[in-house]
Amino acid sequence: MTAKKKGRPPKGNKPMTPAEKQKAYRTRQKAAEIKQAYFTLTGSLVDELDSIANHFELTRTQVINDLLISVLSWALPEFTKTAAEIDEQIKQYPIQPSAEAIQQFKAEYWRLLIDSVKKQGE
């Protein structure tokens, strides 16, 4: 009696390379319309997350997911509204600014928004 091989069956005559497996995974995710975002946290934020996770007996991933979803659910509609207002104000200028000027203005405005949110949290 032969043991049945475990794992994904080979694609064609040979096993898939790691790159092919990753590409197939991304294709399946895209087909399922699952979008993911990756980010990096360092320093004391990670320590605080671990402390909260330990206290509530959760994983770090659960804590991050819950915090992000709750905060984003509150903040994104406000930021989307602000972005629409900015676009409307730009359209009303008598002279249309260059694309670079608009991009710079939006970047500076974004920084002001983020700084104000940070100050409110202090």
N, C-alpha and C positions, 0 to 999 in steps of 0.2 A: 504494500500500500504506500503510495507516494503522498507526501504532505502537500497540500495546496499552498501555493505561494501567496504571501500577504502583500498588501499594498496595491497601488494603482497599476493596472495592466499596461504593458508597453504600448507605445504609439508606433505602429508599424512593426518592424522586425527588431527594433532595439529600444531599450528604456529611454525615457525622456531625460534630457539634461536638466539641471536645476533651472536654467534660464527658460527652457520650454515649459517647465512646470509652473514657474512664476507667471509667464505670459498667459498660460491657460487659466490660472487662478484669476488674474486680472480680467480676462475675458468673461469668465463666469460671473464675477462680481459686477461687471458693467452690464451684463445681460440681466442680472437680477436687480439692477438699478440701486445697488447698495453703494453709497458714497462714504468714503472715509477721509478723515483728516488726521494728520500726524503732527505732533509738536514735541518740544523738549522743555522740561522744567528742571531747574537746577537749584541747588542751595537749600535755603530754609523752607521754601515752598514744599519741597518733597518731604522734608522732616515733618512739617505741619500736616501734610496729607496722611503720612504714615501714622501720626499721632491720632488723628480723627478716625482713620480706618481701624486702628487697634481699639480705640475707645468704643466704637459702635460695632465692632466685630465684623467688619467688611473688608473687602480687598481694596487696594489702592485704586484699581481700575473702576470699581463700583463707585467709590467716592468721587473720583474725577468725572466720571460719566454723569452722575447725579448733579454735581455742582455745575458742570458746564451746561447741561440741559436746562436746569432751572434758571441760571443767570442769562443764558442766551435767549430763552423764551421771553424773558422780561426785556432784555436790551435790544435785540435785533429789530423788533417792530419800531422802536423809537429811532434807532439809527437809520433804518430804511426810510422813515418819514423825513428825517433830517436830510438825507441824501436827495430825496425827491424835491425838497424845498430849495436846496442849493442849486440843483439843476434848473429849476424854474426861475430862480433869481438870475442865474447866468444868462438864460434865454432873454431876459428883459433888459439886459444891458444895451445901450444904444449902439455901441461898437462891440462886435464880437471879439473877445480876446483870443489869442493864439491857443492852440492845443496844449503847448508847453506851459503857458501861463495858467490855464485851467487846471492842468495836472498838478502844478506847484501849489495852487490855491487849495485844491482838494487835499493834498498831502499835509499842508499846514493846518487846515481845518480839522483833519483827522487827528493830528497830534494834540490839538487843543481839546477835542472831545475826550480823548483817552486820558489826558492829564486831568481834566475836570472830574472824570469818573474816579480816577485814583485818589484825588483830593477828598472826594466825598466818602471814600472808604477809610480814610485816616481818622 
